[in-house]
Amino acid sequence: MSNNKGAPILQPPTTESSIDITVPGASAPSDEQSGMLTVESAPLGSPTLAPPAAAALSAEAVTGTWQNNVKIDALWCIDETRNAWMRVAGVGWKRIYNGRDGAFTALVTLAAQARQTGHAVNIREEADGMIYEIYLW
């Protein structure tokens, strides 16, 4: 007696049978759609709008500020979601970017390695006061 518990109940389609489009992920583009995908488009002309004048730019335009060859001499964190700070020697405390788990973990790891080894880093700080990039040499 065989145990079929948890076994698939559908068989894969054979080359002789038509594809059942009711099965999710089994549809394919038709010949007409394939032809539309390969049609070359006409190249666009050059831009018709001129770039905005420098005077029209807002005085509050945000740009990243790089600080090169600085040392991280202290770290601080607390039992809160993505809340860690690092102290840059001669500059002060800077918050580490906390927007996404992966980015936060990577930045904290680099900051901790820089603190532990004493190596210089290059950091990018945005207008919100957070560190978004760390390059550790």
C-alpha positions as CSV (number, residue, x, y, z in Angstrom):
1,M,0.0,0.0,0.0
2,S,1.5,3.4,-1.0
3,N,1.1,6.5,1.0
4,N,-0.1,9.4,-1.3
5,K,-0.6,11.9,1.5
6,G,0.8,15.3,0.2
7,A,1.5,14.0,-3.3
8,P,0.7,16.1,-6.3
9,I,-2.7,15.5,-7.9
10,L,-2.1,17.1,-11.3
11,Q,0.1,15.7,-14.0
12,P,2.4,17.9,-16.1
13,P,1.2,18.7,-19.6
14,T,2.5,16.6,-22.5
15,T,3.7,18.0,-25.7
16,E,0.6,16.6,-27.6
17,S,-1.9,18.3,-25.3
18,S,-2.8,21.9,-25.3
19,I,-1.9,24.0,-22.3
20,D,-4.7,24.6,-19.8
21,I,-4.6,28.3,-19.2
22,T,-6.7,28.0,-16.0
23,V,-3.6,26.7,-14.2
24,P,-1.7,29.7,-12.7
25,G,1.6,30.3,-14.4
26,A,0.9,28.1,-17.4
27,S,0.0,30.9,-19.9
28,A,2.3,32.0,-22.6
29,P,2.2,35.0,-25.1
30,S,0.3,34.3,-28.3
31,D,2.0,34.6,-31.7
32,E,0.4,38.0,-32.2
33,Q,1.7,39.3,-28.8
34,S,5.2,37.9,-29.5
35,G,5.2,39.9,-32.8
36,M,4.3,43.1,-31.0
37,L,7.1,42.6,-28.5
38,T,9.7,42.4,-31.2
39,V,8.6,45.4,-33.3
40,E,11.3,48.0,-33.2
41,S,10.2,51.4,-32.0
42,A,11.2,54.6,-33.8
43,P,14.0,56.4,-32.1
44,L,12.9,59.5,-30.2
45,G,14.2,62.9,-31.1
46,S,16.3,65.0,-28.9
47,P,14.8,66.5,-25.7
48,T,12.4,69.4,-26.3
49,L,12.5,70.9,-22.8
50,A,15.5,72.8,-21.5
51,P,16.9,71.9,-18.0
52,P,15.7,74.2,-15.2
53,A,17.9,77.2,-14.6
54,A,20.1,77.2,-11.5
55,A,18.2,80.2,-10.2
56,A,14.9,78.2,-10.3
57,L,16.3,75.5,-8.0
58,S,15.0,75.6,-4.4
59,A,17.4,76.8,-1.8
60,E,16.3,73.8,0.2
61,A,17.6,71.3,-2.3
62,V,18.8,68.1,-0.6
63,T,22.2,66.6,-1.4
64,G,24.3,64.1,0.4
65,T,27.4,65.3,2.4
66,W,30.5,63.1,2.3
67,Q,32.9,63.0,5.1
68,N,36.1,61.2,4.1
69,N,38.8,59.5,6.2
70,V,37.0,59.9,9.5
71,K,37.1,57.5,12.5
72,I,34.2,56.0,14.4
73,D,35.1,56.0,18.0
74,A,31.8,54.9,19.7
75,L,28.5,53.1,19.0
76,W,25.2,53.3,20.8
77,C,22.0,51.4,20.4
78,I,18.9,50.7,22.5
79,D,16.2,48.0,22.6
80,E,14.1,49.6,19.9
81,T,13.5,48.8,16.3
82,R,16.4,49.9,14.1
83,N,17.7,52.6,16.5
84,A,21.5,52.9,16.5
85,W,24.0,55.8,16.5
86,M,27.7,56.2,15.9
87,R,30.0,58.9,17.1
88,V,32.3,60.3,14.4
89,A,35.5,61.6,15.9
90,G,35.6,65.4,15.8
91,V,32.0,65.6,14.4
92,G,29.6,64.1,16.9
93,W,26.8,61.5,17.1
94,K,25.1,60.5,13.8
95,R,22.1,58.3,13.5
96,I,22.4,55.2,11.2
97,Y,19.9,54.9,8.4
98,N,16.9,52.9,9.7
99,G,14.7,52.5,6.6
100,R,15.2,48.8,5.9
101,D,16.4,45.9,7.9
102,G,19.0,44.8,5.5
103,A,20.5,48.2,5.0
104,F,20.4,48.9,8.7
105,T,22.2,45.6,9.6
106,A,24.9,46.2,7.0
107,L,25.6,49.8,8.1
108,V,25.7,48.8,11.8
109,T,28.1,45.9,11.0
110,L,30.4,48.2,9.0
111,A,30.3,50.8,11.8
112,A,31.1,48.2,14.4
113,Q,34.0,46.8,12.3
114,A,35.4,50.3,11.8
115,R,35.1,51.0,15.6
116,Q,36.8,47.6,16.5
117,T,39.7,47.9,14.0
118,G,40.2,51.6,14.2
119,H,40.2,52.0,10.4
120,A,39.1,55.2,8.7
121,V,35.8,55.3,6.8
122,N,34.0,57.5,4.3
123,I,30.4,58.2,5.2
124,R,27.5,59.9,3.4
125,E,25.1,61.9,5.5
126,E,21.8,63.2,4.1
127,A,19.9,66.3,5.2
128,D,17.9,64.3,7.7
129,G,21.1,63.8,9.7
130,M,21.3,60.0,9.1
131,I,24.2,58.1,7.7
132,Y,23.2,56.3,4.5
133,E,26.5,54.9,3.2
134,I,29.7,53.7,4.9
135,Y,32.9,52.7,3.0
136,L,35.3,50.9,5.2
137,W,38.9,50.5,4.0
